[in-house]
Amino acid sequence: MSTIETITDQRGFRPTVLDLGDVLLRPWGRALDLPGGTVPALVAAAADPVISRWNPVPAADPAAAEAYLDRCDTGWAEGRSAAFAITDATDGTLCGNVALRWTDREDGLAMIGYWLLTAARGRGIASRATTAVTHWGITTAAARRIEIAHAVGNDASCRVAERCGFPYEGTLRASYRFADGEYHDEHLHARLASDPA
C-alpha cells in the first residue's frame, strides 16, 4: 500500500452520531427517520427563504430530496463527505444541517457548511454544531485545514465562523452562484488543526 493510499484510508469520514445535549447530529441518508418523514422535512427546509437564499438545499420536491439522501449515503460510504442532520434531542425534529467534505483529501483540506431552520436560529446551535464537527473531522479523519466560505452579505454565517475560531482570510471574488443566479463574492475563513482551541 502506498503512502497516499494509507493517508486516504485514514482520512475517511465514518457515520457517527454526535450528542450535543439538546441536539443530536445524525448522519443524513435513507436510514434517517425524522418525525413526519425525512423527505418532507428536507423539502420544507429547501423552501425556507433564508436557506434557499444562502445555502440552497437541492430538495425542492420529493424526488430531489430522495436524490439528496442518496448522495449523502454515497458520500458517507466513500468517506468523502459527512452530512449531519441537526435534530432536537427530545422530539427528533429537524433543526438544521452541518456538513463537512473533502476538497483535497490527500492534503487534509476540507470545507464545512451549515444552515438552520427558523425555529432553531438564535440559540447558538450552528456554532456548537460547527465546532463539534470541526473537532470530529480533525481528530477522527486528520483534517489539517477546514474552510468556511459564505456570501459577503450573509452576516449570520460570518458570526458563526468567527465564534467557531475560523478567522477571516480574505474575499473570494465572484466565487459562487447563489439562488438569484448571480455570482457573489464570498468571505473565506479557515481553521487549522494546529490552531488553539
Stockholm file with secondary structure:
# STOCKHOLM 1.0

chainA/1-197         MSTIETITDQRGFRPTVLDLGDVLLRPWGRALDLPGGTVPALVAAAADPVISRWNPVPAADPAAAEAYLDRCDTGWAEGRSAAFAITDATDGTLCGNVALRWTDREDGLAMIGYWLLTAARGRGIASRATTAVTHWGITTAAARRIEIAHAVGNDASCRVAERCGFPYEGTLRASYRFADGEYHDEHLHARLASDPA
#=GR chainA/1-197 SS CCHHHHHHHHTCCCCCCEECSSEEEEECSTTCCCTTCHHHHHHHHHHCHHHHHHSCCSCSSHHHHHHHHHHHHHHHHHTSEEEEEEEETTTCCEEEEEEEEEEETTTTEEEEEEEECGGGTTSSHHHHHHHHHHHHHHHHHCCCEEEEEEETTCHHHHHHHHHTTCCEEEEEEEEEECTTSSEEEEEEEEEETTSCC
#=GC SS_cons         CCHHHHHHHHTCCCCCCEECSSEEEEECSTTCCCTTCHHHHHHHHHHCHHHHHHSCCSCSSHHHHHHHHHHHHHHHHHTSEEEEEEEETTTCCEEEEEEEEEEETTTTEEEEEEEECGGGTTSSHHHHHHHHHHHHHHHHHCCCEEEEEEETTCHHHHHHHHHTTCCEEEEEEEEEECTTSSEEEEEEEEEETTSCC
//
